[in-house]
Amino acid sequence: MNHIDITRRGQCLCARLAGDFADNAARDIDAALLGVAEAPTLVLDLSDAASLGGAGIAYLIRLQTRLSTRGGTLFLHALSDAVAQELAIRDLTDFFRVVEEWDEDMGEEMLPLLAVR
């Protein structure tokens, strides 16, 4: 079971996933992205994520590709230990831009400065 909350500030979407990744999380993220006209920035908070699984990781890879073709960016924020381990096992730690110390009040312009990769 999972839960996802999505908030929007301009072109920046902040999504927080709790529990396991499931299809409804992908649908919710995709639906929110439809409302952003150009170059969206998506910050996906995974601090409460129990696991992504193969389907979740495959979705994130497709999502990152889709966002970059629109001039946007995906940032993974505050990885849970389980998610960090899943990415490391699949040798994807350096594939995604990861931000540990960030909150919405800092603004999206700080994300590239704080990202690891």
C-alpha positions as CSV (number, residue, x, y, z in Angstrom):
1,M,0.0,0.0,0.0
2,N,1.2,3.5,-0.7
3,H,0.2,7.2,-0.5
4,I,1.5,10.1,-2.5
5,D,1.0,13.8,-1.9
6,I,1.8,16.3,-4.6
7,T,2.1,20.1,-4.2
8,R,2.9,22.6,-6.9
9,R,4.9,25.9,-6.9
10,G,5.0,27.3,-10.4
11,Q,6.9,24.9,-12.6
12,C,8.1,22.8,-9.6
13,L,6.1,19.8,-8.4
14,C,7.0,18.2,-5.0
15,A,5.8,14.7,-4.6
16,R,6.1,12.6,-1.4
17,L,5.8,8.8,-1.6
18,A,5.0,6.8,1.5
19,G,5.0,3.0,1.4
20,D,5.7,0.8,-1.7
21,F,5.7,2.2,-5.2
22,A,2.5,1.2,-7.1
23,D,0.8,2.1,-10.4
24,N,-1.4,4.7,-8.7
25,A,1.7,6.7,-7.7
26,A,2.8,6.8,-11.4
27,R,-0.7,7.8,-12.5
28,D,-0.8,10.6,-9.9
29,I,2.6,11.9,-10.9
30,D,1.8,11.8,-14.6
31,A,-1.6,13.6,-14.0
32,A,0.1,16.3,-12.1
33,L,2.8,16.8,-14.8
34,L,0.1,17.3,-17.4
35,G,-0.8,20.6,-15.6
36,V,2.7,22.0,-16.0
37,A,3.1,23.7,-19.4
38,E,6.9,23.6,-19.9
39,A,10.2,22.5,-18.4
40,P,8.8,21.0,-15.2
41,T,10.9,20.3,-12.2
42,L,9.8,17.3,-10.2
43,V,11.2,16.7,-6.6
44,L,10.3,13.2,-5.5
45,D,10.6,12.8,-1.7
46,L,11.4,9.1,-1.0
47,S,12.1,9.4,2.7
48,D,9.1,7.3,3.6
49,A,9.2,5.0,0.7
50,A,9.4,1.3,1.7
51,S,10.5,0.1,-1.8
52,L,10.4,1.0,-5.4
53,G,10.7,-2.5,-6.9
54,G,11.5,-3.1,-10.5
55,A,8.4,-1.4,-11.8
56,G,9.0,1.7,-9.8
57,I,12.7,2.0,-10.9
58,A,11.7,1.4,-14.5
59,Y,9.1,4.2,-14.2
60,L,11.6,6.6,-12.7
61,I,14.0,5.9,-15.6
62,R,11.3,6.6,-18.1
63,L,10.1,9.7,-16.1
64,Q,13.6,11.2,-16.1
65,T,13.9,10.7,-19.8
66,R,10.5,12.2,-20.5
67,L,11.2,15.2,-18.3
68,S,14.6,15.9,-19.9
69,T,13.0,15.8,-23.4
70,R,10.7,18.6,-22.1
71,G,13.6,20.5,-20.7
72,G,12.6,19.5,-17.2
73,T,14.5,17.8,-14.4
74,L,13.8,15.0,-11.9
75,F,15.4,15.2,-8.4
76,L,15.1,12.4,-5.9
77,H,15.0,13.8,-2.4
78,A,15.9,12.2,0.9
79,L,16.2,8.6,-0.1
80,S,15.0,6.0,2.5
81,D,17.7,3.4,3.3
82,A,15.7,0.8,1.4
83,V,15.4,2.9,-1.8
84,A,19.1,3.8,-1.6
85,Q,20.0,0.1,-1.3
86,E,17.7,-0.7,-4.3
87,L,19.4,1.9,-6.5
88,A,22.9,0.8,-5.4
89,I,22.2,-2.9,-6.1
90,R,21.1,-1.9,-9.7
91,D,24.1,0.5,-10.0
92,L,21.8,3.4,-10.5
93,T,23.0,5.6,-7.7
94,D,24.7,8.0,-10.1
95,F,22.0,7.8,-12.7
96,F,19.6,10.1,-10.8
97,R,20.1,13.5,-9.3
98,V,19.8,13.1,-5.5
99,V,19.2,15.9,-3.1
100,E,19.4,15.2,0.7
101,E,19.2,18.6,2.4
102,W,16.4,20.7,0.7
103,D,13.0,21.9,1.5
104,E,10.4,23.8,-0.5
105,D,11.1,27.1,1.2
106,M,14.6,27.1,-0.3
107,G,13.2,27.3,-3.8
108,E,13.8,25.1,-6.8
109,E,16.7,27.2,-8.0
110,M,18.8,25.7,-5.2
111,L,18.2,22.1,-6.3
112,P,21.0,21.9,-9.0
113,L,23.5,23.3,-6.4
114,L,22.6,20.6,-3.8
115,A,22.3,17.6,-6.1
116,V,24.7,14.8,-6.0
117,R,25.9,13.6,-9.4
